[in-house]
Amino acid sequence: MAPRQTARQQQDRETTRIEVRPRRLGLLVGGSGLIGGTIVHYFKKNVPGVELMAPNSKKLSLREPEDIRRYCDKYQPDFIINTAIAAINSDAQLAYEVNYLGAIQLAEIARKRNIPFIHVSSAAVMPPGHDLDESRRLPLTARMSNYAKSKLMAELTLEHMGRHGGLDYTILRLAVVYGKHDHKIQGFHRLLFTIADRSMPVLLTSRGICHSYSHSKKLPPLIHYLLNNREEFSCQTYNFVDQKPVELAELILTIRSYLDLPTPRRIFVPYPVAKTGRTVIFWILRKMSRIGIDARLPAELMFMENFYQSQTLSPARLLNSSYRDPHAEVTVISALPELIEYYITRWQHFRLLSTFNEEFYRPDNGLEEFRQAPELLLEKIHRNRYTV
Ligand SMILES: NC(=O)c1ccc[n+]([C@@H]2O[C@H](COP(=O)([O-])OP(=O)(O)OC[C@H]3O[C@@H](n4cnc5c(N)ncnc54)[C@H](OP(=O)(O)O)[C@@H]3O)[C@@H](O)[C@H]2O)c1
């Protein structure tokens, strides 16, 4: 047995370590994505003692085990966070290599280096139902979507590595994510886009269907806390969701009313009808591709049955931990005005919305004069000492 260290020896060792590397160095994989980008921003603004490296997938690809090893040998991170995923509708190879093998390669490096590994997972590994706790997982089958299968396998192997190999991991399971900077327009933001673009004439859900939501901005403070409290959070999985689930129809109709639009109308389309409609559109699009017209259904429609099934996650385990969410009062409904302003402005800039009323979010910053009378605007700004 190794001799016990005296307090003095331990302090000396820590002092030596601090002298060698005064800041903790973290590796974040997936930093250009919605979740990863929010984590990078948080650590840069709020955590002076930590430097978070976030190489993009060209610099460090999870599909290249040698890349990962070389990068970690060179920079010797003190912890690893994994928020990378292949596109949600990827084929089996991409989903398997990025979401599963890549995650496991990172975890193995963390295990060998004896450093924490924080892995972001998804409610896609869970069945439908209400108030599901962390133990509720789908059975692993060949017929699952590539996304759900690879995320589920990653969770199972991380647990195995924790139990049998001593990996210090924490899994954070997210539900439907909302937040700024989703530049790929996925999930909830695709729903917002569809309503704003008026391409949802009626409600593709049933009365009373509820889901849990996760705010991307609430996640980084939790990760920061987890990293500083390994004893409590090591080898654990947590649902990371707002406390109360939200009814999908209520959410859609609230967005509609904020946008002051007549659609979607309050007509609930039954699932069999919606499913047939999707099949017909899919068939038409395939025919169109034969004459050179390339159009695709949004990847989210693959998961349309989720609009017709409740899935709400229990937040109890995290609520019963020592962590306190500093923004517990924020929900997807209360965040809507800010999200709508951010995304509508952005989509208008990129001319993505085909039917939206351009007058809706017109900033009062001289933009109209920039369009119509730039010479008057110039004169005004010069007169006002360079303010509008
Ligand atoms: N968004 C949601 O609604 C939602 C819901 C539940 C759970 N989650 C979970 O949250 C996590 C983050 O999702 P997200 O929405 O932030 O995803 P995202 O916006 O699509 O970002 C994916 C990230 O993965 C990186 N990536 C892709 N292939 C890679 C590769 N071969 N090597 C290294 N990096 C690679 C991308 O980097 P490049 O851009 O450089 O390629 C990007 O930074 C995932 O674990 C996901 O399962 C998300």
The ligand as an SDF file (V2000), in Angstrom:
LIG
                    3D

 48 52  0  0  0  0  0  0  0  0999 V2000
  -30.0580   20.4320  -30.1470 N   0  0  0  0  0  0  0  0  0  0  0  0
  -30.9580   19.6600  -29.5550 C   0  0  0  0  0  0  0  0  0  0  0  0
  -32.2030   19.8680  -29.6770 O   0  0  0  0  0  0  0  0  0  0  0  0
  -30.5060   18.5080  -28.6830 C   0  0  0  0  0  0  0  0  0  0  0  0
  -31.4850   17.7850  -27.9890 C   0  0  0  0  0  0  0  0  0  0  0  0
  -31.0690   16.7250  -27.1680 C   0  0  0  0  0  0  0  0  0  0  0  0
  -29.7350   16.4320  -27.0260 C   0  0  0  0  0  0  0  0  0  0  0  0
  -28.8070   17.1450  -27.7270 N   0  0  0  0  0  0  0  0  0  0  0  0
  -27.4070   16.7530  -27.5780 C   0  0  0  0  0  0  0  0  0  0  0  0
  -26.5980   17.9000  -27.3820 O   0  0  0  0  0  0  0  0  0  0  0  0
  -25.3020   17.6830  -27.9360 C   0  0  0  0  0  0  0  0  0  0  0  0
  -24.9310   18.8570  -28.8120 C   0  0  0  0  0  0  0  0  0  0  0  0
  -25.8920   19.0200  -29.8360 O   0  0  0  0  0  0  0  0  0  0  0  0
  -25.9690   20.3530  -30.7100 P   0  0  0  0  0  0  0  0  0  0  0  0
  -27.4170   20.6340  -30.9420 O   0  0  0  0  0  0  0  0  0  0  0  0
  -25.0730   21.3990  -30.1190 O   0  0  0  0  0  0  0  0  0  0  0  0
  -25.3190   19.8350  -32.0750 O   0  0  0  0  0  0  0  0  0  0  0  0
  -24.8630   20.6870  -33.3370 P   0  0  0  0  0  0  0  0  0  0  0  0
  -25.2630   22.1110  -33.2010 O   0  0  0  0  0  0  0  0  0  0  0  0
  -25.3290   19.9310  -34.5340 O   0  0  0  0  0  0  0  0  0  0  0  0
  -23.2630   20.6100  -33.2630 O   0  0  0  0  0  0  0  0  0  0  0  0
  -22.5940   19.4310  -33.5160 C   0  0  0  0  0  0  0  0  0  0  0  0
  -21.1280   19.6330  -33.2440 C   0  0  0  0  0  0  0  0  0  0  0  0
  -20.4810   18.3850  -33.4580 O   0  0  0  0  0  0  0  0  0  0  0  0
  -19.3050   18.6270  -34.1900 C   0  0  0  0  0  0  0  0  0  0  0  0
  -18.9210   17.4570  -34.9870 N   0  0  0  0  0  0  0  0  0  0  0  0
  -19.6360   16.8430  -35.9530 C   0  0  0  0  0  0  0  0  0  0  0  0
  -18.9120   15.8480  -36.4820 N   0  0  0  0  0  0  0  0  0  0  0  0
  -17.7200   15.8410  -35.8260 C   0  0  0  0  0  0  0  0  0  0  0  0
  -16.5470   15.0610  -35.9250 C   0  0  0  0  0  0  0  0  0  0  0  0
  -16.4180   14.0690  -36.8170 N   0  0  0  0  0  0  0  0  0  0  0  0
  -15.5060   15.3430  -35.0930 N   0  0  0  0  0  0  0  0  0  0  0  0
  -15.5970   16.3370  -34.1850 C   0  0  0  0  0  0  0  0  0  0  0  0
  -16.6830   17.1170  -34.0590 N   0  0  0  0  0  0  0  0  0  0  0  0
  -17.7300   16.8650  -34.8710 C   0  0  0  0  0  0  0  0  0  0  0  0
  -19.6370   19.8050  -35.0900 C   0  0  0  0  0  0  0  0  0  0  0  0
  -18.4110   20.4160  -35.4400 O   0  0  0  0  0  0  0  0  0  0  0  0
  -18.1240   21.0600  -36.8910 P   0  0  0  0  0  0  0  0  0  0  0  0
  -19.1700   22.1240  -37.0660 O   0  0  0  0  0  0  0  0  0  0  0  0
  -16.7370   21.5790  -36.7810 O   0  0  0  0  0  0  0  0  0  0  0  0
  -18.2830   19.9070  -37.8660 O   0  0  0  0  0  0  0  0  0  0  0  0
  -20.4610   20.6570  -34.1400 C   0  0  0  0  0  0  0  0  0  0  0  0
  -19.6180   21.4690  -33.3780 O   0  0  0  0  0  0  0  0  0  0  0  0
  -25.3600   16.3370  -28.6540 C   0  0  0  0  0  0  0  0  0  0  0  0
  -24.8270   15.3470  -27.8280 O   0  0  0  0  0  0  0  0  0  0  0  0
  -26.8580   16.0800  -28.8280 C   0  0  0  0  0  0  0  0  0  0  0  0
  -27.1380   14.6950  -28.8380 O   0  0  0  0  0  0  0  0  0  0  0  0
  -29.1600   18.1780  -28.5420 C   0  0  0  0  0  0  0  0  0  0  0  0
  1  2  1  0
  2  3  2  0
  2  4  1  0
  4  5  1  0
  4 48  2  0
  5  6  2  0
  6  7  1  0
  7  8  2  0
  8  9  1  0
  8 48  1  0
  9 10  1  0
  9 46  1  0
 10 11  1  0
 11 12  1  0
 11 44  1  0
 12 13  1  0
 13 14  1  0
 14 15  2  0
 14 16  1  0
 14 17  1  0
 17 18  1  0
 18 19  2  0
 18 20  1  0
 18 21  1  0
 21 22  1  0
 22 23  1  0
 23 24  1  0
 23 42  1  0
 24 25  1  0
 25 26  1  0
 25 36  1  0
 26 27  1  0
 26 35  1  0
 27 28  2  0
 28 29  1  0
 29 30  1  0
 29 35  2  0
 30 31  1  0
 30 32  2  0
 32 33  1  0
 33 34  2  0
 34 35  1  0
 36 37  1  0
 36 42  1  0
 37 38  1  0
 38 39  2  0
 38 40  1  0
 38 41  1  0
 42 43  1  0
 44 45  1  0
 44 46  1  0
 46 47  1  0
M  CHG  2   8   1  16  -1
M  END
$$$$
